[in-house]
């Protein structure tokens, strides 16, 4: 396995990505992910990929990185007729990229009117096709702002937050049907597009719910084994195909744990443990945060703060119980954050302030790193 430096990011930026990786049905050349760059250079001194003019510093923009070809596309730019046309960067921020399997589509939100039919001054949801360099606005008929998209791996279903206070909206891009699920935030859609986890404010306590988009049902998942809600709530859901859902509880607590709810078995287990009921953290403050569950539901990656002088990424095998201290093994000398797993846990994308992970040396802080098999094409 090998770490690969993917892209330097400006200090203080944050990223969210859905990792796309090679499988028997996806060519190795399609190993791609999207990320946000908060450019900290002086205004007028930086030019993005294929940009017609200078880019102001300090603006978050979306890029698509192809790890096989080593190329990077600027996604959050104005409309183009063809890919040969120069991209026109905007000086409004773009956020929350989500890329489909194979890197075929990138979803994101922005306050910038990138398309001619974007007629309001609020945040809208866009989809970008890297093959044609075309943009389409998806939230033109939605009142208020649209943010935080999450898509199925084929891009046929996309969920997002809409309006204020926020509600969860699901768009079937095949039929064009919009379905409003009601109040909620931070949606996470399963790779097959059938399950959607989200957070709901219940009288000041946040709880995680899971919607079955096929059956049309919704159930609470931030529950104890007796079926009662976690008393201090939960947040940051990540859902696998089949509905296995990982989340953080209590939200933002310095001693938070990562829990996993098996909706079929009606049970909740602690992922941030070493097994046999022994906690990963034995002193306070020490907690686990920001889970990402693999699409097959076997692995959970999460951030641990308090075991080391730096925040680290740990991966838990939910079948064997094995823990892998990923960034510790790679010699991280800085905080690592926001891991994202591939469908079977073979590939991990993360952001890190470490100067080096394994043999991969970053250029700024934080950087985006990709970890996977030495030969991505060999992974199933």
N, C-alpha and C positions, 0 to 999 in steps of 0.2 A: 504494500500500500504506500501511497505517496501523497504529500501535501504539495499543492501547486498555488503559487501566488497568482491571484486573479486580477486585482485592480486596487490601486491605492485610493483611499477616500480621505476627504478633508476631515480634520479633527472635529469631533463633536457631532458628526452626522450619524444617522441611524438607518438601518436597512431592514427590509423584510423581503424574503424571496421564497419562491417555490423551486426547489432544486429539480432539474430535469436531467435524467441520466440515461445511459445506454441500456437498451433491453433488446431481446430478439426482434422486436417489431420496429425499433428505432435505430437508424444508422448512427454509428459512433460519432459522425460529424455533427450530430444534433445535440451533443452535450452542451447545454446552454443554461444560463440563469440570468435573471434581471436584478439590478440593484439600483439604489439611489445614490447619487453623488452630490454632496454639499460642497461645492467648489469654494475654497477659501483663498484663492489667488486674488491679486489686486484686480479691480474692474478693468476690462479692456486688454488684459494680457494673456488670456487663455482662449484657445480655440478648440472646440470639441470635434469629434469625428465628422468629416464632411460638412462642417459648418460654414455658412456663407460669411459670417462676421464674428466679431469678438463676443465672448460670453462674459457677463458680469460675474464677479466672484460672490460667494455666499448664497448662491441660489441652488436649491435641491433639484436635480434633474435625473431622469431615468435613462439607463443604458442597458443594452443587451450584449452579453459577452458569450462568444462561441469559443469554448476551450480547445476544440480540435483545430480550428483555423487560426486561433489567436487574434481574432478580430472583435471589435467593439462597435456597436451602432448606437447613435444617439436616438432614443425613442421619443422623448417628449419634446418634439419640435413641430413646427407648422406643417400644414398639409403639403404634400408633394404629388406631382403627377406620376413620376417614375422615380426609381432609386438613383438614377443618374442625376436628378436635380439636386442642387445643394440643399441641405437641411437648414431651416431657419430657427435658431434657438430663441426661446422667449426668456424673459426675466421674471417670470412668475414661477413659484415652486410647483413641482410635481412630486407625488407621494405614492407609497403603498403599491409597488409593482408586484405582479403575480404572472408567472409565465406558464404556458401549457406544456404538456409533454412534447418533446422534440423541439421546443422553442418556436412553435408555429405562430403563437399569438402572445402578446403582452398586454395585460390589463393594468390600468393605473388611474389615479385621479389627479386633477389639476384645476386651479382656478383660472388658468389661461384659456382663452378661446382659441383652441388649435384648429377647429373646423369652422367653416363658414356658417353652418347651421347651429353653432353654439351661440345663442342669443342672450344669455344672461351673464351676470358677473359673479356667479357662485361656482363652487367646485362641482365638476362633472366627471363622469366615468367615461374613459376612452378605451378602445382596443386598437393595437398596432399590429400590422402584419409585416414582418421583416422581409418577406419575399418580394412584396410589392411596395413596401415603405408607405403603405396607405394607413390612414387613421379613420376611425369611425366613432362618433359620439353615441353612447348607449343610454344615456340618462336624459335625453332631451325632453321626454314627456314626463319626467319626474319633478314634482314641485320641490323647491328648496335644493340644498346641496346634496351631492352624492359622493361618498368616500369609501375607502377601505374595501376594495374589491377582492373577492376570492373565487377562483374558477375551478371547474372540473378539468381533468387533464386533457380532454378533447376540446375544451373551450365552448361546448354547447350550452353550459349552464354557468351563470355567474351570479353571485350574491353580493350585496353591498349594503352599507348604511345610507339612509336617505332621510332628509328633513331634520328638523329640530323641534322637539326632542327626537332623537334618532329612532328610526324603525328599520327592520330588516326586510329587504326587498330581494326577491329572486327573479331573475330574468332567464327564460328559456329562449335562447337565441335561435333555435330552430323554428319555433312557433311564434316568437315575438311576444309571448304572454308574460306579463309582469304579475307576480304574486306577492302581496304584502303579508308578512308573517306577524306583524305587530311590533311593539317596542322591543328594542334590543341593541346591542353594540358588539363589536369585535367578532364578526362572523368568521367561521372557518368551514369550508366545504370539503367533503371527502373527494378523493381523486376521481371516483366513478360518478360523482354528482348526485348521489342519492341521499346523503346525510349532511346535515348542516348543524354545527354547534355554534352557540352564541351566548352572550352574557345578558342577563336581565336584572335590572335594579328592582329589588323587592323591599320597598320601604327602607332604603338606605343600606341594605345588605345585598351584595351582588351574588347571583347564583348562575350556574351554567345549565343550559337546556339543550336538548338535541331534537331536531326535527327530522322525521322520515319523509322526504319529499315525494316518495312513491306512494306510501300508504296515507300520507296526509295527516300524520299524527305528530305530537310533540310531547316529550317527557323530560322531567328534571334528571340531571345526571350528577350534580354536586350533592350527593347523598351519602349518608352513612349506610351501613349494611342493613339497619333496621328500617330504612326508607325515609328517615327524617333528613331535613336539610342540614348541611354543615353549618353550625351556629354562627361562624364568622365569615361564611361565604366563600366564593371561589372566583377565578378569572382566568384569562389567557388560555382558552380551550384550543385543542388540536385534535382533529377527529380522523380516524382511519376508515377505510372501507369496512362496512359491517357495523360501524357505530362505536367501536372501542374509542373512548375519549379520555385524553389526558388533560389535566388542568392544574393550576397553581392554587394552593389554599393554605392559609387565608391570603387574600390578595395583597401584594406588596408588603407583607409582614416580613421582617428581617429573618424570621425563623420559619418561613413558608416551606411547605413540602409539595412534591409533585405526586398527585393521585391519579389513578386510572380507573374509570368506571366501565365495567363490562355490562352492557344493557341486557344481553341475553341471559347472563347468569344472575343479574341483579346484585352484583357485588362490587365493592370499591377496595382497591389495594393501593399501598404506598409504593411508588416507583423509586423514590429517593431514599432507599434503604439498602443495606448490605445483605438483607435476607434474615429469615428467622426472627423477624420483628425488631431487629437491631437498626437503629437510625444511622443514616450516613453522618449526620452531625451529632456530636456528643456534647457540645457546649454552645452557648449563646453569646453573641448573635452568629448564627450560621443557618443558611437556608438555600432552597432550590427554587429556580424560577424559569419562566419562559419555555415551556415544553414544546417539543416537536415530535409527533409520533409518525413512524413510517406507515406508508399506505397499507401494508399488510398487517399492521398492528403488532408486530413483534418487538420493535425497538422504540425506545423513547430517549431523545437527547434533551438535555437541560443544562442550565447554568447553575453552578454551585458557588456561593459566596460565603467565605468564612473558614474554609478548610485550609486554604493557602493564603499567602499575602496577596495573590491575584485571583480574580474570578476565573473559574475554569469550566470547560465543557465536559460533561460525563454522559456516557451512553449506557442505558440499561437494557439488557436482553430480558424481556418479560417471560420468555419460555424457560431459559436456564437460570435466570437470576444474576448472571454475570454482569459486572460493572467494568466499563472501559474508561479510564481517565484520559480522554483523547488529547487534550491540549497539554496536560502535564507530561504525558509520554513524549510529546513533540518538543518539550523544553520551553514552553511559553514563559516569557518574562514580563508579560503584561496581561491586562484583563482581556478575556474572550467573552463573546456574547452572541445572542440570537442565532442559535444553530438551526439548520433546516435539513431534514433527512430526505433521502430518496425513497422509492417505494418499498424496497426491501432492506433499507438501512445500509446499503453498500456505499453510498455516497453521502457526504456531509458538506454543506457550505456553512461557513461561520465568519463572523467579523471579529477582529482581534487587534488589540494595541501591542501585541508582541512584536518585537523586531524581527523574529524569525520563528517559523514552525517547521520542525524537521529541517529539510534542505531548502525550504522556500523562504526567501528573504523579501520582506515588504519594502515599500518605498516611502510610505507615509504612516500616519496613525489616525484612526484605525485602518486596517486593510481588510479586504475580503479574501478568504482562503478557501480552496476546494480540496477536500480529502477523499481519496478513493483508491481503487485498485491501480497498480502501476500501469496496466493495460486496460482502459475502460471497456474496450470491445470484448474483453474476456469475461466481463460480468454479465450474469443473467438477471 
